Structures are given as C-alpha cells and as structure tokens.
C-alpha cells in the first residue's frame, strides 16, 4: 500500500484542504506529515482537515494532528477540523483534544476529490 494512498491535499480559496486516508499505518505518519507540511505556507497558512473518512481516533491520528498543529502554530497559521463524526468527537473530548484543536460544526464542508 502506498503510504499516502487516500491522502488528498488541495489549495483553494486561501486554505490548504486535507482529507486524511481512511486507514493510516503508524510507519507512514512521517511520510504523510511530510506531504502535508510541503503544502503549508510558512507565513500563516489556514489548514482545514476533513475528518469524514475517519471512523475512530487512534494514536496514529492523534500523532498526525498534534504534529500538524505544532507545524501550523510555528507558522502563525490556523488549523480547523471539519466533518468530525459524533463518535470521533466523543473520542477527542475524552482525551481533551477538543480543547486544543478547533473543531468546526459545519457538516456541509467537504474536500472535493
């Protein structure tokens, strides 16, 4: 399996829109992170992560989100999660990531594939 199979990154309307793959293997996190970081403008990018394909929050997802959050913060950018399922939202709340990540309630936002 290609490490970034299912990863979509697109720049549109002043945002970097990212759709994460449904399945991410732990050994692919650095490759995925590298692909994402290559698209981030170092002067304040606004990043939208479409979570619609994610059904559960595993440690690999937490790792990617926290590394991305750190990278975006270093660039004075903004990071938003969209299309977060109720189940994933509950899991994010259990580990208090809802306090450090901006989760938008807009269910109509999507990354065109």
LOGUFI-222999 format. One record per atom (N, C-alpha, C): atom name; residue number from 1; x, y, z; residue in one letter. Coordinates in steps of 0.2 Angstrom, whole numbers, always signed. Atoms other than C-alpha are relative to their C-alpha. Example, Ala and Ser with C-alpha at 12.3 -4.5 7.8 and 13.67 -1.06 7.14 Angstrom:
2
name resi c1 c2 c3 resn
N 1 +4 -6 +0 a
CA 1 +62 -22 +39 a
C 1 +4 +6 +0 a
N 2 -4 -6 -1 s
CA 2 +68 -5 +36 s
C 2 -4 +5 +3 s
***
This chain:
113
name resi c1 c2 c3 resn
N 1 +4 -6 +0 x
CA 1 +0 +0 +0 x
C 1 +4 +6 +0 x
N 2 -3 -6 +1 x
CA 2 +6 +17 -5 x
C 2 -1 +4 +7 x
N 3 +1 -3 -6 x
CA 3 +10 +27 +11 x
C 3 -5 +6 +0 x
N 4 +5 -5 +0 x
CA 4 -1 +41 +6 x
C 4 -6 -1 -4 x
N 5 +6 +2 +4 x
CA 5 -15 +31 -3 x
C 5 -6 +3 +4 x
N 6 +6 -3 -4 x
CA 6 -31 +41 +1 x
C 6 +1 +7 +3 x
N 7 -2 -7 -2 x
CA 7 -22 +57 +6 x
C 7 -1 +5 -6 x
N 8 +1 -5 +5 x
CA 8 -29 +72 -3 x
C 8 +2 +7 +3 x
N 9 -2 -7 -2 x
CA 9 -21 +89 -2 x
C 9 -2 +5 -6 x
N 10 +2 -5 +5 x
CA 10 -28 +104 -11 x
C 10 +0 +7 +2 x
N 11 +1 -7 -2 x
CA 11 -26 +123 -10 x
C 11 -6 +3 -4 x
N 12 +6 -4 +3 x
CA 12 -42 +133 -13 x
C 12 -2 +5 +5 x
N 13 +3 -6 -3 x
CA 13 -49 +149 -8 x
C 13 +4 +2 +7 x
N 14 -4 -2 -6 x
CA 14 -34 +153 +4 x
C 14 +1 -5 +5 x
N 15 +0 +5 -5 x
CA 15 -35 +137 +13 x
C 15 +4 -6 -3 x
N 16 -2 +6 +2 x
CA 16 -25 +121 +12 x
C 16 -5 -5 +3 x
N 17 +5 +5 -2 x
CA 17 -38 +107 +12 x
C 17 +3 -7 +0 x
N 18 -3 +7 -1 x
CA 18 -33 +90 +18 x
C 18 -5 -5 +2 x
N 19 +5 +5 -2 x
CA 19 -43 +74 +18 x
C 19 +5 -6 +1 x
N 20 -4 +6 -2 x
CA 20 -35 +60 +28 x
C 20 -2 -6 -3 x
N 21 +2 +7 +2 x
CA 21 -35 +42 +22 x
C 21 -4 -3 +5 x
N 22 +4 +4 -5 x
CA 22 -47 +30 +30 x
C 22 +5 -4 +4 x
N 23 -4 +4 -4 x
CA 23 -33 +19 +36 x
C 23 +7 +3 -1 x
N 24 -7 -2 +0 x
CA 24 -16 +25 +41 x
C 24 +4 -4 +5 x
N 25 -4 +4 -4 x
CA 25 -2 +14 +47 x
C 25 +5 +4 +3 x
N 26 -5 -4 -4 x
CA 26 +10 +20 +60 x
C 26 +6 +2 -3 x
N 27 -6 -2 +4 x
CA 27 +25 +19 +49 x
C 27 +0 +5 -5 x
N 28 +1 -4 +5 x
CA 28 +18 +30 +37 x
C 28 -2 +7 +2 x
N 29 +1 -6 -2 x
CA 29 +15 +45 +48 x
C 29 +5 +5 -2 x
N 30 -5 -5 +2 x
CA 30 +31 +54 +44 x
C 30 +0 +2 -7 x
N 31 +1 -1 +8 x
CA 31 +28 +52 +25 x
C 31 -6 +4 -1 x
N 32 +7 -4 +1 x
CA 32 +10 +59 +27 x
C 32 +2 +7 +3 x
N 33 -1 -7 -3 x
CA 33 +16 +73 +38 x
C 33 +5 +4 -5 x
N 34 -4 -3 +5 x
CA 34 +30 +77 +25 x
C 34 -4 +3 -6 x
N 35 +5 -2 +6 x
CA 35 +17 +78 +11 x
C 35 -4 +6 +2 x
N 36 +4 -5 -2 x
CA 36 +6 +89 +21 x
C 36 +4 +7 +2 x
N 37 -4 -6 -2 x
CA 37 +20 +101 +28 x
C 37 +3 +3 -6 x
N 38 -2 -3 +6 x
CA 38 +26 +103 +10 x
C 38 -5 +5 -3 x
N 39 +5 -4 +3 x
CA 39 +10 +112 +6 x
C 39 -2 +6 +4 x
N 40 +1 -5 -5 x
CA 40 +10 +123 +21 x
C 40 +4 +6 -1 x
N 41 -3 -6 +1 x
CA 41 +14 +141 +18 x
C 41 +3 +2 +7 x
N 42 -4 -2 -6 x
CA 42 +27 +147 +31 x
C 42 -2 +7 +3 x
N 43 +2 -7 -2 x
CA 43 +18 +164 +33 x
C 43 -8 +0 +2 x
N 44 +7 +0 -2 x
CA 44 +1 +159 +41 x
C 44 -5 -4 -4 x
N 45 +4 +4 +3 x
CA 45 -7 +145 +32 x
C 45 -7 -1 +4 x
N 46 +6 +2 -3 x
CA 46 -25 +141 +36 x
C 46 -2 -7 -3 x
N 47 +0 +7 +2 x
CA 47 -27 +122 +36 x
C 47 -7 -3 +2 x
N 48 +6 +3 -2 x
CA 48 -43 +113 +35 x
C 48 +1 -8 -1 x
N 49 -1 +7 +0 x
CA 49 -43 +94 +39 x
C 49 -7 -3 +0 x
N 50 +7 +4 +0 x
CA 50 -58 +84 +33 x
C 50 +1 -7 +3 x
N 51 +0 +6 -4 x
CA 51 -61 +70 +45 x
C 51 -5 -5 -2 x
N 52 +6 +4 +1 x
CA 52 -76 +62 +36 x
C 52 +2 -7 -1 x
N 53 -2 +7 +1 x
CA 53 -66 +46 +32 x
C 53 +2 -3 +6 x
N 54 -3 +3 -7 x
CA 54 -60 +44 +50 x
C 54 -6 -3 +4 x
N 55 +5 +3 -4 x
CA 55 -71 +32 +60 x
C 55 +2 +0 +7 x
N 56 -2 +0 -7 x
CA 56 -61 +31 +76 x
C 56 +7 +4 +1 x
N 57 -6 -3 -2 x
CA 57 -47 +41 +84 x
C 57 +5 -4 +3 x
N 58 -5 +4 -2 x
CA 58 -32 +30 +85 x
C 58 +6 +5 +2 x
N 59 -6 -3 -2 x
CA 59 -15 +35 +92 x
C 59 +4 +3 -7 x
N 60 -4 -2 +6 x
CA 60 -8 +37 +74 x
C 60 -4 +7 -3 x
N 61 +4 -6 +2 x
CA 61 -22 +50 +70 x
C 61 +2 +6 +5 x
N 62 -2 -5 -5 x
CA 62 -18 +60 +86 x
C 62 +7 +2 -1 x
N 63 -7 -2 +2 x
CA 63 +1 +60 +81 x
C 63 +0 +4 -5 x
N 64 +0 -4 +6 x
CA 64 -3 +67 +64 x
C 64 -3 +7 +2 x
N 65 +3 -6 -1 x
CA 65 -15 +80 +71 x
C 65 +4 +5 +5 x
N 66 -4 -4 -4 x
CA 66 -3 +86 +85 x
C 66 +6 +2 -3 x
N 67 -6 -3 +4 x
CA 67 +12 +87 +73 x
C 67 -2 +5 -4 x
N 68 +3 -6 +5 x
CA 68 +1 +97 +61 x
C 68 -1 +6 +4 x
N 69 +2 -6 -4 x
CA 69 -5 +108 +75 x
C 69 +6 +4 +2 x
N 70 -6 -3 -1 x
CA 70 +13 +111 +80 x
C 70 +3 +4 -6 x
N 71 -3 -3 +7 x
CA 71 +19 +115 +62 x
C 71 -4 +6 -1 x
N 72 +4 -6 +2 x
CA 72 +4 +127 +59 x
C 72 +1 +5 +5 x
N 73 -1 -5 -5 x
CA 73 +7 +136 +76 x
C 73 +7 +3 -1 x
N 74 -6 -3 +2 x
CA 74 +25 +138 +71 x
C 74 +0 +5 -5 x
N 75 +1 -4 +6 x
CA 75 +19 +147 +55 x
C 75 -5 +6 +2 x
N 76 +6 -5 -1 x
CA 76 +6 +158 +64 x
C 76 -6 -1 -4 x
N 77 +6 +2 +4 x
CA 77 -7 +148 +55 x
C 77 -6 -2 +4 x
N 78 +6 +3 -3 x
CA 78 -24 +141 +59 x
C 78 -1 -7 -2 x
N 79 +2 +7 +1 x
CA 79 -30 +123 +60 x
C 79 -7 -1 +2 x
N 80 +7 +1 -1 x
CA 80 -48 +118 +58 x
C 80 -1 -8 -2 x
N 81 +2 +7 +1 x
CA 81 -55 +100 +59 x
C 81 -8 +1 -2 x
N 82 +7 +0 +2 x
CA 82 -72 +98 +49 x
C 82 -2 -7 -1 x
N 83 +3 +6 +1 x
CA 83 -84 +84 +46 x
C 83 +3 -6 +5 x
N 84 -2 +4 -6 x
CA 84 -79 +76 +63 x
C 84 -7 -4 +2 x
N 85 +6 +4 -2 x
CA 85 -91 +61 +67 x
C 85 -2 +1 +7 x
N 86 +1 +0 -7 x
CA 86 -100 +61 +83 x
C 86 +4 -5 +4 x
N 87 -5 +5 -3 x
CA 87 -90 +46 +88 x
C 87 +7 +3 +1 x
N 88 -6 -3 +0 x
CA 88 -74 +54 +84 x
C 88 +1 +6 +5 x
N 89 +0 -6 -4 x
CA 89 -79 +70 +93 x
C 89 +0 -2 +7 x
N 90 +0 +3 -7 x
CA 90 -83 +60 +109 x
C 90 +7 -3 +2 x
N 91 -6 +2 -1 x
CA 91 -66 +52 +107 x
C 91 +5 +5 +1 x
N 92 -4 -6 -1 x
CA 92 -57 +69 +105 x
C 92 -1 +3 +7 x
N 93 +1 -3 -6 x
CA 93 -66 +75 +120 x
C 93 +3 -4 +6 x
N 94 -2 +4 -5 x
CA 94 -61 +60 +131 x
C 94 +8 +1 +1 x
N 95 -7 -1 -1 x
CA 95 -43 +64 +128 x
C 95 +2 +8 +0 x
N 96 +0 -7 -1 x
CA 96 -46 +83 +129 x
C 96 +3 +4 -6 x
N 97 -3 -3 +6 x
CA 97 -40 +87 +111 x
C 97 -5 +5 -2 x
N 98 +4 -5 +2 x
CA 98 -56 +97 +109 x
C 98 +1 +7 +3 x
N 99 -2 -6 -3 x
CA 99 -48 +110 +120 x
C 99 +6 +3 -4 x
N 100 -6 -3 +3 x
CA 100 -33 +112 +109 x
C 100 +0 +0 -8 x
N 101 +1 +0 +8 x
CA 101 -40 +109 +91 x
C 101 -7 +3 -1 x
N 102 +6 -4 +2 x
CA 102 -53 +120 +83 x
C 102 -4 -5 -5 x
N 103 +4 +5 +3 x
CA 103 -67 +108 +78 x
C 103 -6 +4 -3 x
N 104 +6 -4 +3 x
CA 104 -80 +117 +66 x
C 104 -6 -5 -1 x
N 105 +6 +4 +0 x
CA 105 -98 +111 +67 x
C 105 -3 -1 -7 x
N 106 +3 +0 +7 x
CA 106 -101 +114 +48 x
C 106 +0 -7 -3 x
N 107 +1 +7 +3 x
CA 107 -107 +97 +41 x
C 107 +1 +1 -7 x
N 108 +1 -1 +7 x
CA 108 -108 +104 +24 x
C 108 +7 +1 -4 x
N 109 -7 -1 +2 x
CA 109 -89 +107 +22 x
C 109 +3 -7 -3 x
N 110 -3 +6 +3 x
CA 110 -80 +94 +11 x
C 110 +6 +2 -4 x
N 111 -6 -1 +5 x
CA 111 -64 +92 +1 x
C 111 -2 -4 -6 x
N 112 +1 +4 +7 x
CA 112 -68 +88 -17 x
C 112 +5 -4 -2 x
N 113 -6 +5 +2 x
CA 113 -59 +73 -23 x
C 113 -1 -2 -7 x
***
